Amino acid sequence: MLYGSGGCSLYDAGKLRELGGLDEVYQPAYVEDLDLGFRAWQKGWPSVFVQAARVVHKHRTTTSRYYSPNSWTRFWS
């Protein structure tokens, strides 16, 4: 697989620093995980899928603390 999707991912902190972290061009959110995975893939680092892992994902739980629904409409218009 090319990348781990957002809140279902764990990262090696050293490798995350080496990649330069998340690119600010993707602010306020979304697609930064794909970009990060692609840059890691270019270095030959694998993304590892763990079939037995389970994640509870509450959609927009973090971003809703910082942005209103109207903000999202403006971001994506």
PDB file of N, CA, C and O in Angstrom:
ATOM      1  N   MET A   1       0.835  -1.167   0.000  1.00  0.00           N
ATOM      2  CA  MET A   1       0.000   0.000   0.000  1.00  0.00           C
ATOM      3  C   MET A   1       0.881   1.232   0.000  1.00  0.00           C
ATOM      4  O   MET A   1       1.986   1.203   0.543  1.00  0.00           O
ATOM      5  N   LEU A   2       0.409   2.318  -0.603  1.00  0.00           N
ATOM      6  CA  LEU A   2       1.227   3.517  -0.753  1.00  0.00           C
ATOM      7  C   LEU A   2       1.332   4.333   0.526  1.00  0.00           C
ATOM      8  O   LEU A   2       2.399   4.868   0.828  1.00  0.00           O
ATOM      9  N   TYR A   3       0.245   4.439   1.283  1.00  0.00           N
ATOM     10  CA  TYR A   3       0.295   5.306   2.467  1.00  0.00           C
ATOM     11  C   TYR A   3      -0.771   4.893   3.469  1.00  0.00           C
ATOM     12  O   TYR A   3      -1.741   4.211   3.139  1.00  0.00           O
ATOM     13  N   GLY A   4      -0.556   5.333   4.715  1.00  0.00           N
ATOM     14  CA  GLY A   4      -1.540   5.125   5.766  1.00  0.00           C
ATOM     15  C   GLY A   4      -2.480   6.323   5.805  1.00  0.00           C
ATOM     16  O   GLY A   4      -2.037   7.467   5.702  1.00  0.00           O
ATOM     17  N   SER A   5      -3.735   6.069   5.949  1.00  0.00           N
ATOM     18  CA  SER A   5      -4.723   7.136   5.918  1.00  0.00           C
ATOM     19  C   SER A   5      -4.853   7.821   7.277  1.00  0.00           C
ATOM     20  O   SER A   5      -5.210   7.193   8.274  1.00  0.00           O
ATOM     21  N   GLY A   6      -4.562   9.100   7.294  1.00  0.00           N
ATOM     22  CA  GLY A   6      -4.746  10.003   8.424  1.00  0.00           C
ATOM     23  C   GLY A   6      -4.701   9.420   9.813  1.00  0.00           C
ATOM     24  O   GLY A   6      -3.652   8.968  10.274  1.00  0.00           O
ATOM     25  N   GLY A   7      -5.850   9.430  10.488  1.00  0.00           N
ATOM     26  CA  GLY A   7      -5.938   9.027  11.875  1.00  0.00           C
ATOM     27  C   GLY A   7      -5.733   7.554  12.132  1.00  0.00           C
ATOM     28  O   GLY A   7      -5.743   7.132  13.288  1.00  0.00           O
ATOM     29  N   CYS A   8      -5.547   6.753  11.097  1.00  0.00           N
ATOM     30  CA  CYS A   8      -5.312   5.311  11.280  1.00  0.00           C
ATOM     31  C   CYS A   8      -3.836   4.986  11.139  1.00  0.00           C
ATOM     32  O   CYS A   8      -3.483   3.836  10.879  1.00  0.00           O
ATOM     33  N   SER A   9      -2.968   5.974  11.305  1.00  0.00           N
ATOM     34  CA  SER A   9      -1.552   5.773  11.018  1.00  0.00           C
ATOM     35  C   SER A   9      -0.675   6.029  12.226  1.00  0.00           C
ATOM     36  O   SER A   9      -0.994   6.843  13.092  1.00  0.00           O
ATOM     37  N   LEU A  10       0.424   5.322  12.263  1.00  0.00           N
ATOM     38  CA  LEU A  10       1.507   5.574  13.209  1.00  0.00           C
ATOM     39  C   LEU A  10       2.746   5.859  12.378  1.00  0.00           C
ATOM     40  O   LEU A  10       2.944   5.256  11.324  1.00  0.00           O
ATOM     41  N   TYR A  11       3.575   6.772  12.849  1.00  0.00           N
ATOM     42  CA  TYR A  11       4.770   7.149  12.098  1.00  0.00           C
ATOM     43  C   TYR A  11       6.012   6.995  12.961  1.00  0.00           C
ATOM     44  O   TYR A  11       5.973   7.216  14.172  1.00  0.00           O
ATOM     45  N   ASP A  12       7.106   6.616  12.331  1.00  0.00           N
ATOM     46  CA  ASP A  12       8.414   6.625  12.957  1.00  0.00           C
ATOM     47  C   ASP A  12       8.819   8.101  13.055  1.00  0.00           C
ATOM     48  O   ASP A  12       8.968   8.765  12.029  1.00  0.00           O
ATOM     49  N   ALA A  13       8.995   8.616  14.265  1.00  0.00           N
ATOM     50  CA  ALA A  13       9.255  10.044  14.465  1.00  0.00           C
ATOM     51  C   ALA A  13      10.518  10.506  13.745  1.00  0.00           C
ATOM     52  O   ALA A  13      10.541  11.603  13.186  1.00  0.00           O
ATOM     53  N   GLY A  14      11.561   9.693  13.749  1.00  0.00           N
ATOM     54  CA  GLY A  14      12.795  10.059  13.063  1.00  0.00           C
ATOM     55  C   GLY A  14      12.607  10.192  11.566  1.00  0.00           C
ATOM     56  O   GLY A  14      13.117  11.125  10.946  1.00  0.00           O
ATOM     57  N   LYS A  15      11.871   9.253  10.989  1.00  0.00           N
ATOM     58  CA  LYS A  15      11.618   9.311   9.549  1.00  0.00           C
ATOM     59  C   LYS A  15      10.692  10.469   9.208  1.00  0.00           C
ATOM     60  O   LYS A  15      10.856  11.110   8.169  1.00  0.00           O
ATOM     61  N   LEU A  16       9.725  10.741  10.069  1.00  0.00           N
ATOM     62  CA  LEU A  16       8.826  11.876   9.849  1.00  0.00           C
ATOM     63  C   LEU A  16       9.631  13.172   9.831  1.00  0.00           C
ATOM     64  O   LEU A  16       9.397  14.036   8.987  1.00  0.00           O
ATOM     65  N   ARG A  17      10.576  13.309  10.759  1.00  0.00           N
ATOM     66  CA  ARG A  17      11.450  14.500  10.767  1.00  0.00           C
ATOM     67  C   ARG A  17      12.308  14.556   9.512  1.00  0.00           C
ATOM     68  O   ARG A  17      12.485  15.620   8.919  1.00  0.00           O
ATOM     69  N   GLU A  18      12.844  13.398   9.106  1.00  0.00           N
ATOM     70  CA  GLU A  18      13.698  13.365   7.909  1.00  0.00           C
ATOM     71  C   GLU A  18      12.927  13.792   6.659  1.00  0.00           C
ATOM     72  O   GLU A  18      13.492  14.409   5.756  1.00  0.00           O
ATOM     73  N   LEU A  19      11.654  13.466   6.613  1.00  0.00           N
ATOM     74  CA  LEU A  19      10.820  13.866   5.480  1.00  0.00           C
ATOM     75  C   LEU A  19      10.420  15.340   5.548  1.00  0.00           C
ATOM     76  O   LEU A  19       9.880  15.889   4.588  1.00  0.00           O
ATOM     77  N   GLY A  20      10.685  15.965   6.674  1.00  0.00           N
ATOM     78  CA  GLY A  20      10.321  17.373   6.826  1.00  0.00           C
ATOM     79  C   GLY A  20       8.919  17.568   7.364  1.00  0.00           C
ATOM     80  O   GLY A  20       8.387  18.677   7.315  1.00  0.00           O
ATOM     81  N   GLY A  21       8.313  16.514   7.874  1.00  0.00           N
ATOM     82  CA  GLY A  21       6.970  16.617   8.439  1.00  0.00           C
ATOM     83  C   GLY A  21       5.910  16.828   7.381  1.00  0.00           C
ATOM     84  O   GLY A  21       6.121  16.570   6.196  1.00  0.00           O
ATOM     85  N   LEU A  22       4.776  17.300   7.834  1.00  0.00           N
ATOM     86  CA  LEU A  22       3.645  17.527   6.934  1.00  0.00           C
ATOM     87  C   LEU A  22       3.834  18.838   6.188  1.00  0.00           C
ATOM     88  O   LEU A  22       4.242  19.838   6.777  1.00  0.00           O
ATOM     89  N   ASP A  23       3.542  18.834   4.912  1.00  0.00           N
ATOM     90  CA  ASP A  23       3.687  20.025   4.088  1.00  0.00           C
ATOM     91  C   ASP A  23       2.538  20.986   4.372  1.00  0.00           C
ATOM     92  O   ASP A  23       1.371  20.601   4.292  1.00  0.00           O
ATOM     93  N   GLU A  24       2.860  22.233   4.702  1.00  0.00           N
ATOM     94  CA  GLU A  24       1.848  23.226   5.050  1.00  0.00           C
ATOM     95  C   GLU A  24       0.920  23.583   3.891  1.00  0.00           C
ATOM     96  O   GLU A  24      -0.131  24.187   4.105  1.00  0.00           O
ATOM     97  N   VAL A  25       1.294  23.220   2.681  1.00  0.00           N
ATOM     98  CA  VAL A  25       0.429  23.520   1.536  1.00  0.00           C
ATOM     99  C   VAL A  25      -0.925  22.829   1.676  1.00  0.00           C
ATOM    100  O   VAL A  25      -1.901  23.243   1.050  1.00  0.00           O
ATOM    101  N   TYR A  26      -0.989  21.784   2.488  1.00  0.00           N
ATOM    102  CA  TYR A  26      -2.234  21.036   2.660  1.00  0.00           C
ATOM    103  C   TYR A  26      -3.085  21.537   3.817  1.00  0.00           C
ATOM    104  O   TYR A  26      -4.048  20.875   4.204  1.00  0.00           O
ATOM    105  N   GLN A  27      -2.745  22.704   4.380  1.00  0.00           N
ATOM    106  CA  GLN A  27      -3.558  23.273   5.456  1.00  0.00           C
ATOM    107  C   GLN A  27      -4.913  23.666   4.903  1.00  0.00           C
ATOM    108  O   GLN A  27      -4.963  24.159   3.776  1.00  0.00           O
ATOM    109  N   PRO A  28      -5.982  23.489   5.594  1.00  0.00           N
ATOM    110  CA  PRO A  28      -6.050  23.113   6.985  1.00  0.00           C
ATOM    111  C   PRO A  28      -6.026  21.599   7.195  1.00  0.00           C
ATOM    112  O   PRO A  28      -5.716  21.150   8.299  1.00  0.00           O
ATOM    113  N   ALA A  29      -6.339  20.805   6.187  1.00  0.00           N
ATOM    114  CA  ALA A  29      -6.352  19.354   6.381  1.00  0.00           C
ATOM    115  C   ALA A  29      -6.583  18.651   5.052  1.00  0.00           C
ATOM    116  O   ALA A  29      -6.950  19.268   4.052  1.00  0.00           O
ATOM    117  N   TYR A  30      -6.362  17.362   5.070  1.00  0.00           N
ATOM    118  CA  TYR A  30      -6.640  16.428   3.977  1.00  0.00           C
ATOM    119  C   TYR A  30      -5.560  16.398   2.912  1.00  0.00           C
ATOM    120  O   TYR A  30      -5.031  17.430   2.499  1.00  0.00           O
ATOM    121  N   VAL A  31      -5.252  15.199   2.485  1.00  0.00           N
ATOM    122  CA  VAL A  31      -4.297  14.826   1.442  1.00  0.00           C
ATOM    123  C   VAL A  31      -2.844  14.869   1.924  1.00  0.00           C
ATOM    124  O   VAL A  31      -1.957  14.364   1.236  1.00  0.00           O
ATOM    125  N   GLU A  32      -2.587  15.467   3.098  1.00  0.00           N
ATOM    126  CA  GLU A  32      -1.218  15.492   3.604  1.00  0.00           C
ATOM    127  C   GLU A  32      -0.702  14.094   3.890  1.00  0.00           C
ATOM    128  O   GLU A  32       0.502  13.854   3.795  1.00  0.00           O
ATOM    129  N   ASP A  33      -1.580  13.169   4.238  1.00  0.00           N
ATOM    130  CA  ASP A  33      -1.157  11.797   4.491  1.00  0.00           C
ATOM    131  C   ASP A  33      -0.696  11.113   3.207  1.00  0.00           C
ATOM    132  O   ASP A  33       0.280  10.362   3.223  1.00  0.00           O
ATOM    133  N   LEU A  34      -1.375  11.361   2.116  1.00  0.00           N
ATOM    134  CA  LEU A  34      -0.966  10.820   0.818  1.00  0.00           C
ATOM    135  C   LEU A  34       0.391  11.390   0.417  1.00  0.00           C
ATOM    136  O   LEU A  34       1.267  10.651  -0.033  1.00  0.00           O
ATOM    137  N   ASP A  35       0.564  12.686   0.577  1.00  0.00           N
ATOM    138  CA  ASP A  35       1.835  13.328   0.246  1.00  0.00           C
ATOM    139  C   ASP A  35       2.973  12.739   1.074  1.00  0.00           C
ATOM    140  O   ASP A  35       4.036  12.428   0.537  1.00  0.00           O
ATOM    141  N   LEU A  36       2.759  12.587   2.356  1.00  0.00           N
ATOM    142  CA  LEU A  36       3.776  12.038   3.243  1.00  0.00           C
ATOM    143  C   LEU A  36       4.124  10.601   2.840  1.00  0.00           C
ATOM    144  O   LEU A  36       5.298  10.234   2.789  1.00  0.00           O
ATOM    145  N   GLY A  37       3.111   9.802   2.559  1.00  0.00           N
ATOM    146  CA  GLY A  37       3.342   8.428   2.131  1.00  0.00           C
ATOM    147  C   GLY A  37       4.093   8.348   0.815  1.00  0.00           C
ATOM    148  O   GLY A  37       4.949   7.481   0.634  1.00  0.00           O
ATOM    149  N   PHE A  38       3.777   9.245  -0.098  1.00  0.00           N
ATOM    150  CA  PHE A  38       4.449   9.261  -1.393  1.00  0.00           C
ATOM    151  C   PHE A  38       5.927   9.622  -1.229  1.00  0.00           C
ATOM    152  O   PHE A  38       6.794   9.005  -1.847  1.00  0.00           O
ATOM    153  N   ARG A  39       6.206  10.619  -0.399  1.00  0.00           N
ATOM    154  CA  ARG A  39       7.602  11.004  -0.166  1.00  0.00           C
ATOM    155  C   ARG A  39       8.378   9.872   0.515  1.00  0.00           C
ATOM    156  O   ARG A  39       9.549   9.653   0.204  1.00  0.00           O
ATOM    157  N   ALA A  40       7.737   9.157   1.435  1.00  0.00           N
ATOM    158  CA  ALA A  40       8.389   8.004   2.078  1.00  0.00           C
ATOM    159  C   ALA A  40       8.647   6.904   1.051  1.00  0.00           C
ATOM    160  O   ALA A  40       9.714   6.291   1.041  1.00  0.00           O
ATOM    161  N   TRP A  41       7.670   6.663   0.196  1.00  0.00           N
ATOM    162  CA  TRP A  41       7.806   5.648  -0.857  1.00  0.00           C
ATOM    163  C   TRP A  41       8.984   5.986  -1.782  1.00  0.00           C
ATOM    164  O   TRP A  41       9.723   5.097  -2.205  1.00  0.00           O
ATOM    165  N   GLN A  42       9.150   7.279  -2.091  1.00  0.00           N
ATOM    166  CA  GLN A  42      10.270   7.692  -2.941  1.00  0.00           C
ATOM    167  C   GLN A  42      11.617   7.360  -2.303  1.00  0.00           C
ATOM    168  O   GLN A  42      12.598   7.145  -3.014  1.00  0.00           O
ATOM    169  N   LYS A  43      11.677   7.316  -0.987  1.00  0.00           N
ATOM    170  CA  LYS A  43      12.902   6.956  -0.281  1.00  0.00           C
ATOM    171  C   LYS A  43      13.044   5.443  -0.120  1.00  0.00           C
ATOM    172  O   LYS A  43      14.040   4.960   0.419  1.00  0.00           O
ATOM    173  N   GLY A  44      12.049   4.705  -0.588  1.00  0.00           N
ATOM    174  CA  GLY A  44      12.098   3.255  -0.485  1.00  0.00           C
ATOM    175  C   GLY A  44      11.571   2.724   0.838  1.00  0.00           C
ATOM    176  O   GLY A  44      11.747   1.544   1.142  1.00  0.00           O
ATOM    177  N   TRP A  45      10.929   3.575   1.628  1.00  0.00           N
ATOM    178  CA  TRP A  45      10.389   3.149   2.915  1.00  0.00           C
ATOM    179  C   TRP A  45       8.992   2.585   2.712  1.00  0.00           C
ATOM    180  O   TRP A  45       8.168   3.198   2.034  1.00  0.00           O
ATOM    181  N   PRO A  46       8.724   1.447   3.281  1.00  0.00           N
ATOM    182  CA  PRO A  46       7.405   0.836   3.079  1.00  0.00           C
ATOM    183  C   PRO A  46       6.343   1.413   4.019  1.00  0.00           C
ATOM    184  O   PRO A  46       6.650   1.894   5.110  1.00  0.00           O
ATOM    185  N   SER A  47       5.119   1.355   3.579  1.00  0.00           N
ATOM    186  CA  SER A  47       3.965   1.544   4.458  1.00  0.00           C
ATOM    187  C   SER A  47       3.521   0.138   4.811  1.00  0.00           C
ATOM    188  O   SER A  47       3.412  -0.717   3.932  1.00  0.00           O
ATOM    189  N   VAL A  48       3.269  -0.107   6.066  1.00  0.00           N
ATOM    190  CA  VAL A  48       2.947  -1.453   6.529  1.00  0.00           C
ATOM    191  C   VAL A  48       1.489  -1.511   6.950  1.00  0.00           C
ATOM    192  O   VAL A  48       1.046  -0.728   7.790  1.00  0.00           O
ATOM    193  N   PHE A  49       0.758  -2.426   6.372  1.00  0.00           N
ATOM    194  CA  PHE A  49      -0.646  -2.646   6.720  1.00  0.00           C
ATOM    195  C   PHE A  49      -0.712  -3.743   7.770  1.00  0.00           C
ATOM    196  O   PHE A  49      -0.142  -4.818   7.585  1.00  0.00           O
ATOM    197  N   VAL A  50      -1.398  -3.478   8.861  1.00  0.00           N
ATOM    198  CA  VAL A  50      -1.553  -4.478   9.926  1.00  0.00           C
ATOM    199  C   VAL A  50      -3.026  -4.853   9.972  1.00  0.00           C
ATOM    200  O   VAL A  50      -3.855  -4.119  10.510  1.00  0.00           O
ATOM    201  N   GLN A  51      -3.333  -6.001   9.402  1.00  0.00           N
ATOM    202  CA  GLN A  51      -4.722  -6.434   9.247  1.00  0.00           C
ATOM    203  C   GLN A  51      -5.460  -6.526  10.578  1.00  0.00           C
ATOM    204  O   GLN A  51      -6.650  -6.216  10.641  1.00  0.00           O
ATOM    205  N   ALA A  52      -4.789  -6.939  11.625  1.00  0.00           N
ATOM    206  CA  ALA A  52      -5.456  -7.129  12.920  1.00  0.00           C
ATOM    207  C   ALA A  52      -5.676  -5.818  13.679  1.00  0.00           C
ATOM    208  O   ALA A  52      -6.393  -5.800  14.680  1.00  0.00           O
ATOM    209  N   ALA A  53      -5.071  -4.725  13.217  1.00  0.00           N
ATOM    210  CA  ALA A  53      -5.225  -3.444  13.917  1.00  0.00           C
ATOM    211  C   ALA A  53      -6.664  -2.948  13.794  1.00  0.00           C
ATOM    212  O   ALA A  53      -7.322  -3.151  12.773  1.00  0.00           O
ATOM    213  N   ARG A  54      -7.129  -2.306  14.835  1.00  0.00           N
ATOM    214  CA  ARG A  54      -8.476  -1.726  14.837  1.00  0.00           C
ATOM    215  C   ARG A  54      -8.388  -0.277  15.263  1.00  0.00           C
ATOM    216  O   ARG A  54      -7.649   0.062  16.187  1.00  0.00           O
ATOM    217  N   VAL A  55      -9.135   0.571  14.597  1.00  0.00           N
ATOM    218  CA  VAL A  55      -9.132   2.004  14.872  1.00  0.00           C
ATOM    219  C   VAL A  55     -10.569   2.481  14.990  1.00  0.00           C
ATOM    220  O   VAL A  55     -11.434   2.085  14.209  1.00  0.00           O
ATOM    221  N   VAL A  56     -10.814   3.326  15.965  1.00  0.00           N
ATOM    222  CA  VAL A  56     -12.104   4.010  16.056  1.00  0.00           C
ATOM    223  C   VAL A  56     -11.859   5.415  15.527  1.00  0.00           C
ATOM    224  O   VAL A  56     -11.126   6.196  16.135  1.00  0.00           O
ATOM    225  N   HIS A  57     -12.467   5.730  14.406  1.00  0.00           N
ATOM    226  CA  HIS A  57     -12.247   7.026  13.762  1.00  0.00           C
ATOM    227  C   HIS A  57     -13.522   7.858  13.867  1.00  0.00           C
ATOM    228  O   HIS A  57     -14.559   7.502  13.307  1.00  0.00           O
ATOM    229  N   LYS A  58     -13.431   8.951  14.580  1.00  0.00           N
ATOM    230  CA  LYS A  58     -14.567   9.867  14.706  1.00  0.00           C
ATOM    231  C   LYS A  58     -14.318  11.005  13.734  1.00  0.00           C
ATOM    232  O   LYS A  58     -13.549  11.925  14.015  1.00  0.00           O
ATOM    233  N   HIS A  59     -14.973  10.930  12.594  1.00  0.00           N
ATOM    234  CA  HIS A  59     -14.747  11.846  11.479  1.00  0.00           C
ATOM    235  C   HIS A  59     -14.821  13.304  11.923  1.00  0.00           C
ATOM    236  O   HIS A  59     -15.796  13.733  12.540  1.00  0.00           O
ATOM    237  N   ARG A  60     -13.768  14.056  11.594  1.00  0.00           N
ATOM    238  CA  ARG A  60     -13.645  15.493  11.867  1.00  0.00           C
ATOM    239  C   ARG A  60     -13.667  15.860  13.349  1.00  0.00           C
ATOM    240  O   ARG A  60     -13.991  16.998  13.687  1.00  0.00           O
ATOM    241  N   THR A  61     -13.337  14.941  14.227  1.00  0.00           N
ATOM    242  CA  THR A  61     -13.317  15.253  15.652  1.00  0.00           C
ATOM    243  C   THR A  61     -12.285  16.324  15.971  1.00  0.00           C
ATOM    244  O   THR A  61     -12.579  17.249  16.728  1.00  0.00           O
ATOM    245  N   THR A  62     -11.103  16.224  15.421  1.00  0.00           N
ATOM    246  CA  THR A  62     -10.067  17.219  15.693  1.00  0.00           C
ATOM    247  C   THR A  62     -10.353  18.514  14.948  1.00  0.00           C
ATOM    248  O   THR A  62     -10.349  19.587  15.551  1.00  0.00           O
ATOM    249  N   THR A  63     -10.601  18.428  13.652  1.00  0.00           N
ATOM    250  CA  THR A  63     -10.785  19.655  12.875  1.00  0.00           C
ATOM    251  C   THR A  63     -12.021  20.442  13.306  1.00  0.00           C
ATOM    252  O   THR A  63     -12.041  21.666  13.179  1.00  0.00           O
ATOM    253  N   SER A  64     -13.039  19.771  13.806  1.00  0.00           N
ATOM    254  CA  SER A  64     -14.244  20.498  14.226  1.00  0.00           C
ATOM    255  C   SER A  64     -13.986  21.364  15.461  1.00  0.00           C
ATOM    256  O   SER A  64     -14.760  22.276  15.755  1.00  0.00           O
ATOM    257  N   ARG A  65     -12.911  21.083  16.174  1.00  0.00           N
ATOM    258  CA  ARG A  65     -12.541  21.939  17.313  1.00  0.00           C
ATOM    259  C   ARG A  65     -11.963  23.266  16.846  1.00  0.00           C
ATOM    260  O   ARG A  65     -11.983  24.247  17.590  1.00  0.00           O
ATOM    261  N   TYR A  66     -11.456  23.306  15.638  1.00  0.00           N
ATOM    262  CA  TYR A  66     -10.784  24.503  15.133  1.00  0.00           C
ATOM    263  C   TYR A  66     -11.541  25.213  14.013  1.00  0.00           C
ATOM    264  O   TYR A  66     -11.344  26.407  13.787  1.00  0.00           O
ATOM    265  N   TYR A  67     -12.397  24.486  13.322  1.00  0.00           N
ATOM    266  CA  TYR A  67     -13.081  25.052  12.158  1.00  0.00           C
ATOM    267  C   TYR A  67     -14.573  24.765  12.226  1.00  0.00           C
ATOM    268  O   TYR A  67     -14.992  23.672  12.607  1.00  0.00           O
ATOM    269  N   SER A  68     -15.358  25.748  11.857  1.00  0.00           N
ATOM    270  CA  SER A  68     -16.812  25.576  11.814  1.00  0.00           C
ATOM    271  C   SER A  68     -17.201  24.916  10.497  1.00  0.00           C
ATOM    272  O   SER A  68     -16.397  24.881   9.566  1.00  0.00           O
ATOM    273  N   PRO A  69     -18.435  24.387  10.405  1.00  0.00           N
ATOM    274  CA  PRO A  69     -18.892  23.831   9.119  1.00  0.00           C
ATOM    275  C   PRO A  69     -18.842  24.870   7.999  1.00  0.00           C
ATOM    276  O   PRO A  69     -18.564  24.526   6.850  1.00  0.00           O
ATOM    277  N   ASN A  70     -19.106  26.127   8.320  1.00  0.00           N
ATOM    278  CA  ASN A  70     -19.034  27.177   7.288  1.00  0.00           C
ATOM    279  C   ASN A  70     -17.610  27.373   6.781  1.00  0.00           C
ATOM    280  O   ASN A  70     -17.400  27.668   5.604  1.00  0.00           O
ATOM    281  N   SER A  71     -16.624  27.208   7.678  1.00  0.00           N
ATOM    282  CA  SER A  71     -15.223  27.319   7.266  1.00  0.00           C
ATOM    283  C   SER A  71     -14.892  26.261   6.230  1.00  0.00           C
ATOM    284  O   SER A  71     -14.218  26.544   5.239  1.00  0.00           O
ATOM    285  N   TRP A  72     -15.369  25.034   6.458  1.00  0.00           N
ATOM    286  CA  TRP A  72     -15.093  23.951   5.512  1.00  0.00           C
ATOM    287  C   TRP A  72     -15.683  24.259   4.146  1.00  0.00           C
ATOM    288  O   TRP A  72     -15.070  23.960   3.121  1.00  0.00           O
ATOM    289  N   THR A  73     -16.851  24.846   4.128  1.00  0.00           N
ATOM    290  CA  THR A  73     -17.476  25.204   2.854  1.00  0.00           C
ATOM    291  C   THR A  73     -16.575  26.197   2.103  1.00  0.00           C
ATOM    292  O   THR A  73     -16.380  26.066   0.894  1.00  0.00           O
ATOM    293  N   ARG A  74     -16.038  27.171   2.805  1.00  0.00           N
ATOM    294  CA  ARG A  74     -15.150  28.158   2.167  1.00  0.00           C
ATOM    295  C   ARG A  74     -13.851  27.512   1.702  1.00  0.00           C
ATOM    296  O   ARG A  74     -13.359  27.839   0.622  1.00  0.00           O
ATOM    297  N   PHE A  75     -13.279  26.594   2.500  1.00  0.00           N
ATOM    298  CA  PHE A  75     -12.022  25.958   2.126  1.00  0.00           C
ATOM    299  C   PHE A  75     -12.144  25.194   0.815  1.00  0.00           C
ATOM    300  O   PHE A  75     -11.235  25.238  -0.014  1.00  0.00           O
ATOM    301  N   TRP A  76     -13.236  24.507   0.622  1.00  0.00           N
ATOM    302  CA  TRP A  76     -13.368  23.599  -0.512  1.00  0.00           C
ATOM    303  C   TRP A  76     -14.183  24.169  -1.649  1.00  0.00           C
ATOM    304  O   TRP A  76     -14.507  23.452  -2.596  1.00  0.00           O
ATOM    305  N   SER A  77     -14.521  25.442  -1.576  1.00  0.00           N
ATOM    306  CA  SER A  77     -15.297  26.066  -2.674  1.00  0.00           C
ATOM    307  C   SER A  77     -14.362  26.624  -3.727  1.00  0.00           C
ATOM    308  O   SER A  77     -14.819  27.184  -4.724  1.00  0.00           O
TER     309      SER A  77
END
